[in-house]
Amino acid sequence: MTQVKVCGLMTLGDIAIVNAEHPDYAGFVLAGGRHHVSDETLQTLTASLDPQICKVAVVVEPDIRHLLRLHAQGLIDAVQLHRVSRKRTINALQQAGLMVISRVDLSAPSTVADIALLDAGDGSGQTLPWDQLPPVAQPLMLAGGLDATNVRQAIQAVAPQIVDASSRLETNGHKDAAKVKAFVEAVRQTKEEK
């Protein structure tokens, strides 16, 4: 069954929504941008998160020491690298016990990370041409423009292990409980047909 990640969590209200719908992964953006959270906010949010939900730090330029410190404090379980990253960086994070999700280049979609990430763009809300994606030999996370209206089609076309959504689950810049619920339910009701 395809797993679900809800990303861009910023408030305790967002945490209440994901605790109610129980996706497999909760994403916290430590890189810049509208969804950025500070370490202090991360601590507050993760303290209220259901401990069975995997906590994912989303970064662009990974500061390994910073990420290892957050991991040692129990604030993150995984790191999502939004740029194609060096093998050395990925290995250092893995050796510390973190699961690593790394963006891959569509022209050469392989990585030493635990999970390969295919994404249309940094929170752009745009979708990828699902029927034209190259095969990926390892576990795959699909992101970019996903919501309850199109995630079934994406799963059937790509058969990812994880689907990731953020901005399309919002109304007026805030997570919308109904949209999150609809997304999680759509994923869990979809059978992979690839």
C-alpha positions in Angstrom: 0.0 0.0 0.0 1.2 3.5 -0.9 2.3 5.5 2.1 1.4 9.2 2.7 3.4 12.3 3.6 1.9 15.6 4.5 4.5 18.3 4.3 4.8 21.9 5.3 3.5 21.7 8.8 3.8 25.0 10.6 1.3 25.2 13.5 -0.2 23.2 16.3 -3.4 23.3 14.3 -1.6 21.5 11.4 -0.4 18.9 13.9 -3.9 18.3 15.2 -5.0 17.7 11.6 -2.2 15.1 10.9 -2.8 13.4 14.2 -6.4 13.0 13.3 -5.7 11.6 9.8 -2.5 9.8 10.7 -0.3 9.9 7.5 2.9 7.9 7.6 5.2 10.9 7.4 5.0 14.5 8.6 7.2 17.0 6.8 8.8 20.1 8.4 10.6 22.6 6.2 13.9 23.7 7.6 14.9 25.4 4.4 13.8 28.9 3.6 10.4 29.7 2.1 6.8 30.2 3.3 6.7 26.9 5.2 10.0 27.4 7.1 10.0 26.5 10.8 12.7 27.3 13.3 14.3 24.7 15.6 12.2 26.0 18.5 8.9 25.7 16.5 10.0 22.2 15.4 10.4 21.2 19.0 7.0 22.5 19.9 5.3 20.8 16.9 7.0 17.4 17.2 6.2 17.3 20.9 2.5 17.2 20.0 2.9 14.9 17.0 1.7 11.3 17.3 5.0 9.4 17.9 4.0 6.8 15.3 4.2 9.4 12.5 7.7 9.6 11.0 9.2 13.2 11.4 10.9 14.4 8.2 13.2 17.4 8.0 13.0 19.0 4.5 16.3 20.8 3.6 18.0 22.2 0.5 21.6 22.7 1.7 22.1 20.1 4.4 24.0 21.1 7.5 25.0 17.6 8.7 25.9 18.7 12.2 22.6 20.5 12.7 20.6 17.6 11.4 22.4 15.1 13.6 21.8 17.4 16.6 18.0 17.5 15.8 18.0 13.7 15.4 19.8 13.2 18.8 17.2 15.4 20.4 14.4 13.1 18.9 13.0 15.9 16.7 13.6 14.2 13.4 13.6 10.6 12.1 14.4 11.3 8.4 15.9 13.9 6.1 14.5 14.9 2.7 17.1 16.5 0.5 15.6 18.7 -2.1 18.7 18.9 -4.3 20.6 16.0 -5.7 23.1 15.4 -2.9 26.5 13.9 -2.7 27.0 10.3 -1.7 29.2 11.3 1.3 26.4 13.6 2.7 23.8 10.8 2.3 26.0 8.2 3.9 26.8 10.4 6.9 23.1 10.9 7.6 22.4 7.2 7.2 25.2 6.2 9.5 23.7 8.3 12.2 20.4 6.3 11.9 18.4 8.8 9.8 16.4 7.6 6.8 17.4 9.7 3.8 15.1 10.7 0.9 17.0 12.4 -1.9 15.8 14.1 -5.0 17.1 12.5 -8.2 17.7 13.8 -11.7 15.1 12.6 -14.2 17.9 11.8 -16.6 19.7 9.5 -14.1 17.2 8.5 -11.4 19.4 6.7 -8.9 20.7 7.5 -5.5 22.3 5.8 -2.5 19.6 7.3 -0.4 16.9 5.1 1.1 14.2 6.6 -1.0 14.5 8.5 -4.4 12.4 11.7 -4.7 10.8 12.7 -7.9 9.4 16.3 -7.6 8.2 18.8 -10.1 9.7 21.7 -8.3 10.3 23.3 -4.9 6.8 23.6 -3.6 5.6 24.9 -7.0 2.4 22.8 -7.0 3.1 21.7 -10.5 2.8 18.0 -11.5 5.2 15.8 -13.4 4.3 14.1 -16.6 3.6 10.8 -14.8 3.3 8.6 -17.9 6.8 9.8 -19.1 8.8 9.2 -15.9 11.8 6.9 -16.1 11.7 3.7 -14.1 13.3 3.9 -10.7 14.8 0.7 -9.2 14.5 1.7 -5.6 11.7 2.9 -3.3 10.2 6.1 -4.7 8.5 9.2 -3.3 6.4 11.2 -5.7 5.7 14.9 -5.0 4.5 17.9 -6.9 1.0 19.2 -7.3 -0.7 16.2 -5.6 -4.1 16.3 -4.0 -7.2 14.2 -3.6 -8.3 14.9 -7.2 -5.2 13.5 -8.9 -3.4 11.2 -6.5 -5.2 8.1 -7.6 -4.0 8.7 -11.2 -0.5 9.4 -10.0 -0.3 6.2 -8.0 -1.7 4.1 -10.9 0.8 5.6 -13.3 4.0 5.7 -11.2 3.4 3.2 -8.4 5.4 5.2 -5.8 6.0 3.9 -2.3 5.2 7.3 -0.9 3.2 10.3 -2.1 3.9 13.7 -0.7 1.6 16.8 -0.7 1.7 20.2 0.8 0.4 23.4 -0.8 -2.5 21.7 -2.5 -3.8 20.6 0.9 -4.1 24.3 2.0 -6.8 27.0 1.9 -5.5 30.6 2.3 -2.0 29.4 3.1 -3.0 27.1 5.9 -3.5 23.3 6.1 -7.2 22.5 5.4 -8.5 19.6 7.5 -11.0 18.5 4.8 -8.3 18.5 2.1 -5.9 16.6 4.2 -8.5 14.0 5.1 -9.6 13.7 1.4 -6.0 13.2 0.3 -5.2 10.6 2.9 -8.4 8.7 2.2 -7.8 8.9 -1.6 -4.4 7.3 -1.3 -5.5 4.6 1.1 -8.4 3.6 -1.2 -6.2 3.4 -4.4 -4.8 0.2 -5.7 -1.5 0.4 -7.6 -2.0 -0.9 -11.2 1.4 -0.4 -12.7 
